[in-house]
Amino acid sequence: METPSATLPAAVPQAAPMDRRLLWTMTAATVLAVGNVYYSQPLLGVIAQTFGLSASAVGSVPMTSQLGYVAGLVLLTPLGDVLEKRGLLVMLLGLAAAALFAAGLAPTFPLFLAACVAIGLTSVLVQILIPFVAALSSPEERGRNLGVVLSAALVGVLLSRTLSGFVATHLGWRGVYFAAGATMVGLAMTLRMGLPRYESSTRLSYPRLLQSLWVLLRDVPGLRAIALTGALMYAALSAFWASLAFFLSSDAYHQGPGTAGMFGLIGTVGALAANITGRHAQRIGARRIVRACIVTMLAAFGVFAAFGTLWAGLIAGVVLLDLGAQAATVSNQTELYRLHPTAQTRLNTLYKMFYFVGGACGSALSAIAWDHASWKGVCAVGGGFLVIAFVWEQVQARRAQASPSV
């Protein structure tokens, strides 16, 4: 293993096993950094009170964060293929810290929204960090190491909601953003000292790098099919999480952000499903698993609609929802990486772009549905996205049967 100050050429594969401390440093960074775009979800009720907003207005918070993330995927993530990776990660962590501090200090809602866009934009650093783990791993351990950081990313998303609710209960919602900003500063210092320099061997110009994304989107039809399914499923998942805080603070429960955040712990069951799915996706078939996951998530919204006012019903629905969502994510990405093995990073960028556009749509429609039809409306929005996803998957399955070579 090279010393942290050494430069590793991207063109030379690493023969030695990856240092365990380095792996766990990068895993911890993934857990902590991936949550930045999700901290707002349990806080929407108290943010609405601070700025005097309706549910539909404050519902623009997760939507703008997710759209910022999409912009970051398109504009910033490809830089991981052409710039020195450690320096790029440290720079993005510094910018993320500034955006989080700005959100905590924002005196008006428009300024808070602008900070949320910047938070989303810089949160794509995780999509650079994960391929960096693959590059630093020997071929024999690459799959195992990627499994560790991908599971960490799933857990980080879910635990971020729990942490957000807990901190908000004790320090207020602004304290969540101050704490997150301080964490990013600490991460930047840790990665600057703990990661090796890693120069890229890619010589594409930035405009040509961006152009290659659209060439892939145009020329790989399987990518478009998988990405649309992922977008619809994430729209349904976001519809639930964007309105959960409102539901828990309503007359049905009279609970605060701490309780909303605790549901993130329940959702960590989905990370277990992701590990199991990854091992069996090739044997069972990724598309079959995805269709089963859509049905599982539909069942979750049925439970929410029928028994959502009962704690047992709400908890059971969250378990089903996150099981389906996380297992489908792994299956979709397993299938995705088989489409074009030499362009996996860019395929992932395009998939995540669709994914977060879907999430933004789900968040926005969920907030509108809550204003007009309360919890039943939210369930209808989530279920509607999943019905469309299932029909789309069935259409793709029939096309595959009719044209096996496609």
N, C-alpha and C positions, 0 to 999 in steps of 0.2 A: 504494500500500500504506500503511495507517495505521501510525503508530508503535506500538510494543508497549504503551504506556500508554493508547492510545486504546480507546474502547469501540465495538465493531461491532454494530449491531443485526441480530439473526438474520433479521428479515423482509426486509432489503434485500440482494439478491444482489450479490456482489463482481464489479465489472466488470473491474478491473485484474487482470493475471496475478499469480499467487501468487509472492511472493519465493522464489527458489530456496533461500536459506539457511534460510528458515522451513520449507520443505518437507523439507529434509534433516535439520533439527533434529527435526521430528516423526517422520520415518522412523527416525532413530536411536533416538528414544524408544520407538517401537514395537518395534524389534528387541530392545532391552534389557529392556523391561517385560514382554513377552509370555512370556518364559522362566521367570518366577518360579514358576509352577505346575508346571513340568516338571523343575526342578533335581533333585528327589528320585529320579527314575527310575534313573539310573546308580548311585545311592548306596545302594540298598536293602540290598545285601549287607552293607556296612560299618555301616549304621545298625542292622541286625539284630544284628550282633556287639556293638555298643556297648551296646544295651539287653537283650541276651540273648533275642532273639525268634526265633520260627519264621518261615518264608517267608510263610505265610498271615497271620500277625499283622502283619508289617511291610508286607504288601500293602495294609493299610488306609491307608497314608500317601498314595499317589496317589489312592485312592478319596475320602478326606476332603478333600483339596485340590480335587478336581473337584466334590464336592458343595458345598464352600464357594463355588466359582466359580458354580455354578448359583444359589445363594442370592444372590450378588452380581448376577448377570444380572437376577434378578427384582426385587430390592430397591433396587439402586444404579444400574444402567444407565439406567432410565427418568428418573433425575434429570438426565441430560444434556439432556433436552428442556425442563426447566423452570428449571434453575439456571445461573448464569454459568459457562461451561465452563472457563476457565483456572483459576479458584479451585477448582472441583471436582476438576480433575486434580491440582493441587498438593496438595490435602488428601489425596486417595487415595494419592498417591506417599508422603507422609509416613506415613500409616497402614501402607502396604506395607512401608516401611523398618522400622517398629516391629515388625511381624509377623515379618519376616525375622531381625531381631536376636534376637527372642524364641525363634525356632526354633534359632538357633545356640547360645543360652545354656541351652536347656531341660535340666534335670537328670534328668527322668523322661520316659518315653514318653508318658503321658497329656498332659503339658504340651506336648510336641513336637507331638502330634496337634492340640491346641487351636491352636497357632501355625499349623499347616498349614491349618486351616479359615480362619483370618484371612488367610493368604497367598492362598488361593483367592478369598476374598471381595473383596479389594482388587485382585486382578489383572484384574478387569473394566474397569479404567481404559482398557485398549486398545480396548474396544468403545465407549468415549466419544471417544477420541482419533481413531479412524478417521473417524467421521462429522464430526468437527471439521475434518479435512482437506478433506472434501467441501464444507463450509460456507464455508471460506476460499478455495476455488478458483473461478475464473471458469467459466461453463458450458462454454466451449470446451476447457478443460484438466482438467475435473473427472474424466473417465474415466481419463486418463493418470495423474493424481496418485493416484487411488485404486488404480490398478494397482501403482504404486510401493510404497505402504504395505501393501497386501495381500500382495504378494510378500515385503516385509520381515517381515511377521508370520509367514509360512510359514518363512522362513529363520531367524527368531529362535527359533521352536519347536525346530527341528532343531539349530541351533548351541548352544542352551542345554544340551543333553545333552553335547555335546562339551566345552564350557567347564566344566560341572559336574564331569565326570570328570577333566579336566586340573587344576583347582584342588584337587579332593579328593586327587589323587595327591601334591601338594606341600604342601597346608595342612590336609589332613583334611576330613571332610565338614562339620564345623562352620564351617570357613573359607569354604566355598561360601556359606553363608547370611550370614556377616559381610560378605563381599565384595559380595553382591547387595544387602544393606541399605545399604551405603555408596553403591552405584551409584544406588539410588533417591533417596537424599538429594541426590546430585549432579544427578540428573534434575529433581527438584523445583525446585532453585535455577535450573537452566537454563531450564525452561519458565516459571517465574515471571518471569524477565527477558526471555525471547525470544518469548512468545506475546502476542497482543493480548487484551484483555478481549472477551468475546462474550456479550452478554445474549440470553436466549431470548425469543421472542415468544409462546411457548405459555403459556396461562393456566390450564391444567388443574390442579386440586388433586392432591396426591400420591395420595390414595385413588382418585380417578377415573382417574388415569394408570395405576395398577396394574390397575384394573378393565378398562381398555381392552385389556390383554393377553389377558385371558380371553375377551373378546368376539371378538377376532381368532381365537383358537384355536378357538372354537365355530363361527364363521361362515365360515371359510376352509378348506374340506376339503383343498385342495391343500397347504396348510401342514402339516397333520397327516401326510399321505402322505410328503412330502419329509423332514420332520423325523424320522420313524421310520426311514427308510432311512439318514439321516445318523447317527442314534444307533447303529444296528446296525453300520455300517461303522466308526465310531469305537470301538465296543466291541471289535471285532476288532483294530484298530490298538493300542489300549491293552493288550489282552491280551498282545501281543508285547512291547511296551516295558516293561511292568511286570515281566516275568519274564526279560528278556534279561540283566540283571546276575547273576541266580542261575545262569543257564545258563553264562555266561562264567566264573563263579567255581567251577563244578563240575569234576569230573574230566575233562570233555570238553575244557576249555581252560585252566583254572587262571589266569584273567586277573582283573584288578582293575577298579575303576571307570573308570580312564583309558581302557581298551580299550572298555568299554561306551559311554562318551561319544563315542569316535571314530566309532561307527556313525551318529551324528547327521550327520557330514560326508557320509557315503555317501548319507544320505537327502535331502540338499539337491538331488539330481537331481529330486526331486518338485516343487520350486519351479519348475523349468524346464517341467515338464509342466503346471503350473498356468497359466503364461503362455500356452502354446500352446492349452490347452483353452479359456481365456477368449476367445480370438480366433475359435474355431471352434464354440463351443457352440451358437450360434443356427443355423448352417448345417447341422450334423450332427444336432442335437437333443440337448438336455441329458439326457433320460432314456436315450437309446441310449448315450451316453457313460458314464453312471453304471452301466448294466448291464455294459458292457465293463470298467469299473473293478472291479466286484465280482468278475468272473471273473479279472482280473489279480491281485487280492489273494488269491483262493482258490488260484491257482497258486503264489503266494508261500508260503502255508502248506504246500502240497504239497512244495515245495522244502525248506522248513524240516524237515518230517517225514522226508523221504527222505535229505537231504544236509546237515542242520544241523550235524553233527559235523565237517564240512569247512569251512575258511575260505571257499572259493569258493562253496559252497552257501549259507552264511549271508549273505555279501555279496550274491550274486545275489538271494536272497529279500528282503533289505532294499530293494534297488533296486526290485523289482517291487511290494513292499508300499507304499512311499511314493509311487511313481508313481501307483498306483491310488488311494490315499487322497487325495492332494492334487488330482489331476484331478477326482475325484468331488466334493470340497468346492467347487471353483469352479463346477462344473456345477450342483450343488444350489443354490448361492446365486444363480447366474444365473437359474435357473428361479424361485426364491423371490421375487426382487425384481420379477418380472413380475406376481405375483399381486395386489399392492395397492401401486401406486407411491407413494401418499401415506403409507404406514405402514411404510416400509422398515426404519427403526431398530427398531421394535417387532417386525416379522417376524424380523429378525436375532436379537433377544433371545430370542424363543421357539424359534427353530431351534437356537441355541447352548445353550439350556436342555436340550432333548432330547439334543443332541450330548454334553454333558458328563455327563448322567445315564447315557447309554450307556457313556461312557468309565469312569465309576466302577464300573459293573457289570462291564465287561470286566476292569478291574484286579483287582477282588475275586475274580472267578471264576478268573482266571489264577493268582493266588497259591494258591488252594485246589487247583487242578489240579496245580500244581507240587509241592505237598506230597504228593499222592496218586498222581500218575502221571508226574511229572517232565516232560521236554520234550515228549513225545508228547501228554500231557494238555493242555499249553498250546496245541499245534497243533490239537488237537481242539476246544478252546473257541473259538479264533479262526476256524477253518473253519466251526464250527457257526453262529456269528453271521452269517457271510457267506452261508451256504446260506439262512438265514431271510430275509436281505436280498434275495437274488435271487428267492426265491419271492414275497416281498412286491411287488417291482417288477414281476414278471410278472402278478400279480393286478391291479395298478394299470393296466398296459398294456392288459389285456383289458377292464377297466372303461372305459378311455378309448375303445377301439374300439367298444364297445357303446353308449356315450353320448358322442359327440364333443363335445357342448356342455359337458360337465362339466369 
